[in-house]
Amino acid sequence: MKNLIKRILLEETTKSNYPSVEEYLKMLAQSTNLGSRGYYQMLLDNLKEVNVGNYRDSKVLSKYINELRDKNPMVDRFCQKKGCFDTAVIAATRTPDLNIHYIEGYVQYFIPIVHAWNYFPEENLYFDLINDIAWEGGSQFDKYYQIFNMNRQELVKNMSITGHQGGFIEDPLFFRHFIKKNGTY
């Protein structure tokens, strides 16, 4: 009953004047200079709504994620509320036997929020450990919008550009690197 009331309240409040993810990115693109506009247009061009399941939907993922949770020396940063970037990076980099991708994009809440989760291409399964574990399966987000889908190598390369784990969409170093690389800087 509590989840039903929460879902109804969320649906009603999102019907108000809060922008969708697409509207939000369009506003950013229109209100910035030409170099930045290209970056936000790239975000819009790569925006893709995805359905996110639960890692427990996969026997393979369940085994590896549960082992990772038990053995992880960084437990304070893994599967903790507000720890989406660290959690998604750890899942992608510390499971060498699995091909787990790091996904970064936006989730629709009251306002669009930058968020990170994972993708297991072998089973075509997007999963969000923050929802599955930290929020105990009660999804906090209605819609997920992927912008970046990075395999392990791409993730490590982008971490070397910024010097930290995740949060690439709003990172000034990543932003500058993109603009410079694409000739709009």
Secondary structure as UniProt FT lines:
FT   HELIX           2..14
FT   HELIX           21..30
FT   HELIX           34..46
FT   STRAND          48..50
FT   STRAND          52..53
FT   HELIX           55..57
FT   HELIX           59..71
FT   TURN            73..74
FT   HELIX           75..77
FT   TURN            81..82
FT   HELIX           84..93
FT   TURN            96..97
FT   STRAND          101..108
FT   STRAND          112..120
FT   HELIX           121..123
FT   STRAND          125..127
FT   HELIX           130..134
FT   TURN            135..137
FT   STRAND          143..150
FT   HELIX           152..162
FT   TURN            169..170
FT   HELIX           172..181
FT   TURN            182..183
//
